[in-house]
Amino acid sequence: MNENEISRIIVDCAVRLHMALGPGLLETVYEALLAHDLQEAGLAVRRQVAIPIKFHGMQFDEGFRADLIVEDKVIVELKSVESLNNAHKKQVLTYLKLTGMKLGFLLNFGEAVMKNGIHRIINGTIE
């Protein structure tokens, strides 16, 4: 399955979840339910995946944790805040760079309308 097909499923599941539950729940609730919905849609999903940092020949495994990695191709970072800031987008881009992945989503379930909370972030170009 390519990134475009995965993207469509991620967005569809996120919108349905937000329509059903609305904003205001904890990120961990949305994470667990979105992971379940994506798995039900036939996608491989890993939660709270450690993203190591390599620096000066050393590796630090406790650097970061991606909320979801879908099909080992797409990173999904979830927020449940009133509004996002640039640091949230930079966080996803950093995860993409550290893993070598090309596509990430920043999903803010705190928005009144989910379409305003969906941000696609690309590291380089997608083939």
MARBA-3410 file (N, C-alpha, C, O; in Angstrom, 1 decimal):
127
0.8,-1.2,0.0,0.0,0.0,0.0,0.9,1.2,0.0,1.9,1.3,0.8 ~ 0.6,2.2,-0.8,1.4,3.4,-0.9,1.0,4.5,0.1,-0.1,4.4,0.7 ~ 1.8,5.5,0.2,1.5,6.6,1.1,0.2,7.3,0.9,-0.5,7.7,1.9 ~ -0.2,7.4,-0.4,-1.5,8.1,-0.6,-2.7,7.3,-0.1,-3.6,7.9,0.4 ~ -2.7,6.0,-0.3,-3.7,5.1,0.2,-3.8,5.1,1.7,-4.8,5.2,2.3
-2.6,5.1,2.3,-2.5,5.1,3.8,-3.0,6.4,4.3,-3.7,6.5,5.3 ~ -2.6,7.5,3.6,-3.1,8.9,4.0,-4.6,9.0,4.0,-5.2,9.5,5.0 ~ -5.2,8.5,3.0,-6.7,8.5,2.9,-7.3,7.8,4.0,-8.3,8.3,4.6 ~ -6.8,6.7,4.4,-7.4,5.9,5.5,-7.2,6.6,6.8,-8.1,6.6,7.7 ~ -6.0,7.2,7.0,-5.7,7.9,8.3,-6.7,9.0,8.4,-7.3,9.2,9.5
-6.8,9.8,7.4,-7.7,11.0,7.4,-9.1,10.6,7.6,-9.8,11.2,8.5 ~ -9.6,9.6,6.9,-11.0,9.1,7.1,-11.2,8.6,8.5,-12.3,9.0,9.1 ~ -10.3,7.9,9.1,-10.5,7.4,10.4,-10.5,8.5,11.4,-11.3,8.5,12.4 ~ -9.6,9.4,11.3,-9.5,10.6,12.2,-10.8,11.4,12.2,-11.3,11.8,13.2 ~ -11.3,11.7,11.0,-12.5,12.5,10.9,-13.7,11.7,11.5,-14.5,12.3,12.2
-13.8,10.4,11.2,-14.9,9.7,11.8,-14.8,9.6,13.4,-15.8,9.8,14.1 ~ -13.6,9.5,13.9,-13.4,9.4,15.3,-13.8,10.8,15.9,-14.4,10.8,17.0 ~ -13.3,11.9,15.3,-13.6,13.2,15.8,-15.1,13.5,15.8,-15.7,14.1,16.7 ~ -15.8,13.0,14.7,-17.2,13.3,14.6,-18.0,12.5,15.7,-19.0,13.0,16.2 ~ -17.5,11.3,16.0,-18.1,10.5,17.0,-17.9,11.0,18.4,-18.8,11.0,19.3
-16.7,11.5,18.7,-16.4,11.8,20.1,-16.2,13.3,20.4,-16.4,13.8,21.5 ~ -16.0,14.1,19.3,-15.8,15.5,19.5,-14.4,15.8,20.1,-13.6,14.9,20.4 ~ -14.1,17.1,20.3,-12.9,17.5,20.9,-12.9,17.4,22.4,-14.0,17.3,23.0 ~ -11.7,17.5,23.0,-11.7,17.7,24.4,-11.2,16.5,25.2,-11.0,16.6,26.4 ~ -11.0,15.3,24.6,-10.5,14.1,25.3,-9.0,14.2,25.4,-8.4,15.0,24.7
-8.4,13.3,26.2,-7.0,13.2,26.3,-6.4,12.6,25.0,-7.1,11.8,24.3 ~ -5.2,13.0,24.7,-4.5,12.5,23.5,-4.5,11.0,23.5,-4.6,10.4,22.5 ~ -4.2,10.4,24.7,-4.1,9.0,24.8,-5.3,8.2,24.4,-5.3,7.1,23.8 ~ -6.5,8.8,24.6,-7.8,8.2,24.2,-7.9,8.2,22.7,-8.2,7.2,22.1 ~ -7.6,9.4,22.1,-7.7,9.4,20.6,-6.6,8.5,20.0,-6.9,7.8,19.0
-5.4,8.4,20.6,-4.4,7.5,20.1,-4.8,6.1,20.1,-4.7,5.4,19.1 ~ -5.3,5.6,21.2,-5.8,4.2,21.3,-6.9,3.9,20.3,-6.9,2.9,19.7 ~ -7.9,4.8,20.2,-9.0,4.5,19.4,-8.6,4.7,17.9,-9.1,3.9,17.1 ~ -7.8,5.6,17.6,-7.3,5.7,16.2,-6.5,4.5,15.8,-6.7,4.0,14.7 ~ -5.6,4.1,16.6,-4.8,2.9,16.3,-5.7,1.7,16.1,-5.5,0.9,15.2
-6.7,1.5,16.9,-7.7,0.4,16.7,-8.4,0.5,15.4,-8.5,-0.4,14.7 ~ -8.9,1.7,15.1,-9.6,1.9,13.8,-8.7,1.7,12.6,-9.2,1.1,11.6 ~ -7.5,2.1,12.7,-6.5,1.9,11.6,-6.3,0.4,11.4,-6.2,-0.1,10.3 ~ -6.1,-0.3,12.5,-5.9,-1.8,12.4,-7.1,-2.5,11.9,-7.0,-3.4,11.1 ~ -8.3,-2.0,12.3,-9.5,-2.6,11.7,-9.6,-2.3,10.2,-10.3,-3.1,9.5
-9.0,-1.3,9.7,-9.0,-0.9,8.3,-7.9,-1.7,7.6,-7.8,-1.6,6.4 ~ -7.2,-2.6,8.3,-6.2,-3.5,7.7,-4.8,-2.9,7.7,-3.9,-3.5,7.0 ~ -4.5,-1.9,8.4,-3.2,-1.3,8.5,-2.4,-1.8,9.7,-2.9,-2.0,10.7 ~ -1.1,-2.0,9.5,-0.2,-2.3,10.6,0.1,-1.0,11.3,0.6,0.0,10.7 ~ -0.1,-1.0,12.7,0.1,0.2,13.5,0.9,-0.1,14.7,0.6,-1.1,15.4
1.9,0.7,15.0,2.7,0.6,16.2,2.5,1.8,17.0,2.5,2.9,16.5 ~ 2.3,1.7,18.3,2.1,2.8,19.2,3.3,3.1,20.1,4.0,2.2,20.4 ~ 3.5,4.4,20.4,4.5,4.9,21.2,5.9,4.3,20.9,6.5,3.6,21.7 ~ 6.3,4.5,19.6,7.5,3.9,19.1,8.7,4.8,19.4,8.7,6.0,19.1 ~ 9.7,4.2,20.1,10.9,5.0,20.4,11.7,5.3,19.1,11.8,4.5,18.2
12.1,6.6,19.0,12.8,7.1,17.9,14.2,7.5,18.5,14.3,8.5,19.1 ~ 15.2,6.7,18.2,16.5,7.0,18.7,17.2,8.2,18.1,16.9,8.6,17.0 ~ 18.1,8.8,18.8,18.9,9.9,18.3,20.4,9.4,18.3,20.9,8.9,19.3 ~ 21.0,9.6,17.2,22.4,9.3,17.0,23.2,10.6,17.0,22.9,11.5,16.2 ~ 24.2,10.7,17.9,25.0,11.9,18.1,26.4,11.6,18.5,26.6,10.9,19.5
27.4,12.1,17.8,28.8,11.8,18.1,29.1,10.4,18.3,29.8,10.0,19.3 ~ 28.5,9.5,17.5,28.8,8.1,17.5,28.0,7.4,18.6,28.2,6.1,18.8 ~ 27.2,8.1,19.4,26.4,7.4,20.4,24.9,7.4,20.0,24.5,8.2,19.2 ~ 24.2,6.4,20.5,22.8,6.3,20.2,22.0,6.4,21.5,22.3,5.7,22.5 ~ 21.0,7.3,21.5,20.2,7.5,22.7,18.8,7.0,22.3,18.1,7.7,21.5
18.4,5.9,22.9,17.1,5.3,22.5,15.9,6.1,23.2,14.8,6.0,22.7 ~ 16.2,6.8,24.2,15.1,7.4,24.9,14.8,8.8,24.4,14.2,9.6,25.1 ~ 15.2,9.2,23.2,15.1,10.5,22.7,13.6,11.0,22.5,13.2,11.9,23.1 ~ 12.9,10.3,21.7,11.6,10.7,21.3,10.7,9.4,21.2,11.2,8.3,21.1 ~ 9.4,9.7,21.2,8.4,8.6,21.0,7.4,9.1,20.0,6.7,10.1,20.2
7.2,8.4,18.9,6.2,8.7,17.9,4.9,8.1,18.4,4.8,6.9,18.9 ~ 3.8,8.9,18.4,2.5,8.3,18.8,2.1,7.1,18.0,1.8,6.0,18.6 ~ 2.1,7.2,16.7,1.8,6.1,15.9,2.7,6.0,14.7,3.1,7.0,14.1 ~ 3.1,4.8,14.3,3.8,4.6,13.0,2.9,3.6,12.3,2.6,2.5,12.7 ~ 2.5,4.0,11.1,1.5,3.2,10.3,2.2,2.6,9.1,2.9,3.3,8.3
2.1,1.3,9.0,2.7,0.6,7.8,4.2,0.8,7.7,4.8,0.7,6.6 ~ 4.9,1.2,8.7,6.3,1.6,8.7,6.6,2.6,7.6,7.8,2.7,7.1 ~ 5.6,3.4,7.3,5.8,4.5,6.3,5.4,5.9,6.7,5.9,6.9,6.2 ~ 4.4,5.9,7.6,3.8,7.2,8.0,3.8,7.4,9.5,3.4,6.5,10.3 ~ 4.3,8.5,9.9,4.3,8.9,11.4,3.1,9.7,11.6,2.8,10.7,10.9
2.3,9.4,12.7,1.1,10.2,13.1,1.4,10.7,14.5,1.5,9.9,15.4 ~ 1.4,12.0,14.7,1.5,12.6,16.0,0.1,13.2,16.3,-0.4,14.0,15.5 ~ -0.4,12.9,17.5,-1.7,13.4,17.9,-1.6,14.5,19.0,-0.7,14.4,19.9 ~ -2.4,15.5,18.9,-2.5,16.5,19.9,-4.0,16.7,20.2,-4.9,16.3,19.4 ~ -4.3,17.2,21.4,-5.6,17.6,21.7,-5.5,18.9,22.5,-5.7,19.0,23.7
-5.2,20.0,21.7,-5.0,21.3,22.2,-5.9,22.3,21.5,-6.4,22.0,20.4 ~ -6.1,23.5,22.1,-6.9,24.5,21.5,-6.3,25.0,20.1,-7.1,25.2,19.2 ~ -5.0,25.1,20.1,-4.4,25.5,18.8,-3.0,25.0,18.8,-2.3,24.9,19.8 ~ -2.5,24.6,17.6,-1.2,24.2,17.4,-0.2,25.3,17.2,-0.6,26.5,16.9 ~ 1.1,25.1,17.5,2.1,26.1,17.2,3.2,25.5,16.3,3.1,24.3,16.0
4.1,26.3,15.9,5.2,25.8,15.0,6.0,24.7,15.6,6.5,23.8,14.9 ~ 6.1,24.6,16.9,6.9,23.6,17.5,6.3,22.2,17.3,7.0,21.2,17.2 ~ 5.0,22.1,17.2,4.3,20.8,17.0,4.7,20.3,15.6,5.0,19.1,15.4 ~ 4.7,21.2,14.6,5.0,20.8,13.2,6.5,20.4,13.1,6.8,19.5,12.5 ~ 7.3,21.2,13.8,8.8,20.9,13.8,9.0,19.5,14.5,10.0,18.8,14.1
8.3,19.2,15.5,8.4,17.9,16.2,8.2,16.8,15.2,9.0,15.8,15.1 ~ 7.2,16.8,14.4,6.9,15.8,13.4,8.0,15.7,12.4,8.4,14.7,12.0 ~ 8.4,16.9,11.9,9.5,16.9,10.9,10.8,16.3,11.4,11.5,15.6,10.7 ~ 11.1,16.6,12.7,12.3,16.0,13.3,12.1,14.5,13.4,13.1,13.8,13.1 ~ 11.0,14.0,13.7,10.7,12.5,13.8,11.0,11.9,12.4,11.6,10.9,12.2
10.5,12.6,11.4,10.6,12.1,10.0,12.1,12.1,9.6,12.6,11.1,9.0 ~ 12.8,13.1,9.9,14.3,13.2,9.6,15.0,12.1,10.4,15.9,11.4,9.8 ~ 14.7,11.9,11.6,15.5,10.9,12.4,15.2,9.5,11.9,16.1,8.6,12.1 ~ 14.0,9.2,11.4,13.6,7.9,11.0,13.9,7.7,9.5,13.9,6.5,9.0 ~ 14.1,8.7,8.7,14.2,8.6,7.3,12.9,8.5,6.6,12.9,8.3,5.3
11.8,8.6,7.3,10.5,8.5,6.7,10.2,9.8,6.0,10.8,10.8,6.3 ~ 9.3,9.7,5.0,8.9,10.9,4.2,7.7,11.6,4.6,7.5,12.8,4.3 ~ 6.7,10.9,5.2,5.4,11.4,5.4,4.9,11.3,6.8,5.1,10.3,7.5 ~ 4.4,12.4,7.3,3.8,12.5,8.7,2.6,13.2,8.7,2.3,14.1,7.9 ~ 1.8,13.0,9.7,0.5,13.7,10.0,0.6,14.2,11.4,0.9,13.5,12.3
0.2,15.5,11.5,-0.1,16.1,12.8,-1.6,16.3,12.9,-2.1,17.1,12.2 ~ -2.2,15.5,13.8,-3.6,15.6,14.0,-4.0,16.2,15.3,-3.7,15.7,16.4 ~ -4.7,17.3,15.2,-5.2,18.0,16.5,-6.6,17.8,16.7,-7.5,18.3,16.0 ~ -6.9,16.9,17.6,-8.3,16.5,18.0,-9.0,17.6,18.8,-10.1,17.5,19.2 ~ -8.2,18.7,19.2,-8.8,19.7,19.9,-9.6,20.8,19.1,-10.3,21.6,19.7
-9.4,20.7,17.8,-10.2,21.6,16.9,-11.7,21.3,17.0,-12.1,20.1,17.2 ~ -12.5,22.3,16.7,-13.9,22.1,16.7,-14.3,21.3,15.5,-15.3,20.5,15.5 ~ -13.6,21.5,14.4,-13.8,20.7,13.1,-12.5,20.1,12.8,-11.5,20.7,12.6 ~ -12.6,18.8,12.6,-11.3,18.0,12.4,-10.5,18.4,11.2,-9.3,18.4,11.2 ~ -11.2,18.8,10.1,-10.5,19.2,8.9,-9.5,20.3,9.2,-8.5,20.4,8.5
-9.8,21.1,10.2,-8.8,22.2,10.5,-7.7,21.7,11.4,-6.7,22.4,11.6 ~ -7.8,20.5,11.9,-6.7,19.9,12.7,-5.8,18.9,12.0,-5.0,18.2,12.6 ~ -6.0,18.8,10.7,-5.2,17.8,9.9,-4.1,18.5,9.2,-4.3,19.4,8.4 ~ -2.8,18.2,9.5,-1.7,18.8,8.9,-0.8,17.7,8.3,-0.3,16.8,9.1 ~ -0.5,17.7,7.1,0.4,16.7,6.4,1.7,17.3,6.3,1.9,18.5,5.9
2.7,16.6,6.8,4.1,17.1,6.8,5.0,16.2,6.0,5.0,15.0,6.2 ~ 5.8,16.8,5.1,6.6,16.0,4.2,8.1,16.3,4.5,8.5,17.4,4.5 ~ 8.9,15.2,4.5,10.3,15.3,4.7,10.9,15.1,3.3,11.0,14.0,2.8 ~ 11.3,16.2,2.6,11.8,16.0,1.3,10.7,15.9,0.3,9.8,16.7,0.2 ~ 10.8,14.9,-0.6,9.7,14.6,-1.5,9.2,13.2,-1.4,10.0,12.3,-1.0
8.0,13.0,-1.8,7.4,11.6,-1.9,7.3,11.2,-3.3,6.8,11.9,-4.2 ~ 7.8,10.0,-3.5,7.8,9.4,-4.9,6.5,8.9,-5.3,6.4,8.4,-6.4
END
